[in-house]
Structure formats: structure tokens, C-alpha cells
Amino acid sequence: MTKYVIKRILLALCTCFIVLSIAYLLLCCLRIEPRMDPEPGARYAYYMDYVSNGFLVYSLNEARPDLGTPLDVVTLTATNETYYFYQAPVFHRYVTLLTGVFTRWDWGDSIYIENGIPAMQVLTSRLGTTVSINIISVFFSVPLGIGLGVICALKKDSIFDNIVQVLIMVIIAIPSFVLVSYCVLLAYNTSWLPPYFQGGSTDPARRIASYLVPVFVLAIGSLCGYARFVRAELCEVLQSDYLLLARTKGLTRRQAIMRHAFRNAMVPVLPSVVSEFIAILGGSMILENLYQINGVGRLYMEAFNAKDYSVLMADMAFYTAIGLLASIIVDLSYGFIDPRIRMGAKK
């Protein structure tokens, strides 16, 4: 098991490196816009941020035709020094980024969103809001969804089961952005729901009310997915031969369900719980932008629109690392929940 874990971690690191390398090369296709600031000192500081992050090179007091046409020329009035700023070659930028990351864990500084602040600091400052909303939504969606699925499976084809299945299909069919839009519209037309996220409000009631819309939007889809998935898995297990054998050996229906059916039905459900949490983190971009939540998802769109490359790379590294970590946890969890996998590994 130790060898397998080490192998998976090394494979995840290689995958993360490849994904971020491809993402960086795609970012290099975006053009850096010249700074339209009449103050030479402000323009110089702006370009020097790009230079330190590896996106530009500059030459002092001389033009470099071998580097192409200058992006901008800044002449400092105090010293009469002229700086020609050129867009650096892709390999030069990439080496600069890797050197900063591996030697100082420096992903560069933000240029547009929070000028001069390290990109990772900008990311971590907004991470708490996103994580808190997602944890609360998972806290409600997982137990309620699994419980509803178990009840529907035990009452299969009853009136309650049919009504729940129809409601689940209707909710799942609604696109997420439509659901978010309706919830935001409802918040604008009610006095007890804030029209935008106010998680930092000094009023405790207002702060709690701000979580109602995002938690509901994130939890309702996951809840319906869990209920449908658990119902299907448990219905299949309840009709299996080994469960009938357990009943013939003297176990009651409740004992057979709790000892055998429920545990075997949870084998494919557990990976979906972890993957659903990651999907919620990624899918909250729409919600955070529409409900004005200063989270990681909104930061990604802000960095992309503003061409703040350092923040964008840090954000993509966060999503990539979380996804790969989730896949490792899912694979390791199979051995704990299913004894057959542990026995197979020993053989």
C-alpha cells in the first residue's frame, strides 16, 4: 500500500506539472495590453511587475530589434533613462515562472486585481469564503440525499417514491445558471434575503441570510443526484442473490440491509461524494459571479478578464491540485469501504 501511495503521489505531481505547463502555454497566447498611464513612474512600476513575473523583458537605453517591436517605451523624467519593454519569448517566461515557484514558492504578484500583492496571497484571502459555502452545502446535501435515496429504495414504486423521482428529474433538468438567476431574482424582490452576498456584514442575521441562496443552489442539485444514485444502487443490491441468502440464514430485513445491502451500495457512492465536492468548487464560478461572492471562482473570472496572469496561474494550480488530491483519496477509500479490494491486494 505504501508503494502504491507513493506511486500515485508522483504520478499526480507529474500530471499537475503537465496540466499547468499546457495552461501556461495557452496563457502566452493572450496579448499583454500596454499601460495607458500618462505618469511614467506608474507605467514603469506596472511593467516591472510583468518583468519580475517573467512575462516581459526590458533593455536599458537601447532598442533591441532582435526582440521585435517594443510593446511600450517608458522614459523616466527624473533620470532621463529610457526603458524598452519587449514581450519575452515563451521559454524565457516559463523558466522564470518555474524558478520562482520551485525556489521561493513565488507565483508572481497581482497586477490588476490587487496590485503588488502576491498571487497566492490573493487566492488564499478568498479561499475561506468559497470553502465555507461549499462545506455547508455538502453538509446538507450528502446526508439528506443519501437518506432520501434509502427511503425511496425501501419504498420502491410507492406514491412517495414516484413523486420524489418526478421532482428530482425536474430539478436536475434545470440548468444551474437558470436556478441561480431565479434565486437572485427572488432575493432582489424580498426584504429578508440579501440581493448580494454579505458574508462580512456586522449583522449576524444578515450574514446568515447571505448563505441561504448559495447553499441552497449548491446543495439542491447534489442532493437530487445522491438520492437518485443511492436509490438505484440500493434497489439493485436488494434484489441480489447474496442478500436473499442472508435472509434465509436468519437475518431480519433490517439486519440484512444494514450489514450487507447498505454497505455494498455505498461502494460506488463514496467516490461520487468526493468528486461532487470538487465539482461544486469548480461549478460555483457561475454562482459567485451572479451573487457577487468574493470567492475563488469569481477570482478566476476576474483574473481572466483582467489578464492578471499570475493570479490566473495560481488559481488554476489550486483547482488542479484539489482535483488530483481527490482522485488519490477516492482510490484509497475503496480499500477501506470494500473488503474484497483489500483481500485482492493481499493475493
Secondary structure, DSSP 8 states (H G I E B T S, - for coil): -HHHHHHHHHHHHHHHHHHHHHHHHHHTTS-------S-HHHHHHHHHHHHHHTSEEEEESS--GGG-S-SEEEEETTTTEEEEEEE--HHHHHHHHHHHHHHH----B-SSSSTTSBHHHHHHHHHHHHHHHHHHHHHHHHHHHHHHHHHHHHTTTSHHHHHHHHHHHHHHHS-HHHHHHHHHHHHHT-SSS-SS--TT-S-HHHHHHHTHHHHHHHHHHHHHHHHHHHHHHHHHHHTSHHHHHHHHTT--HHHHIIIIIHHHHTTTHHHHHHHHHHHHHHHHHHHHHHTT--SHHHHHHHHHHHT-HHHHHHHHHHHHHHHHHHHHHHHHHHHHH-HHHHHHHH-
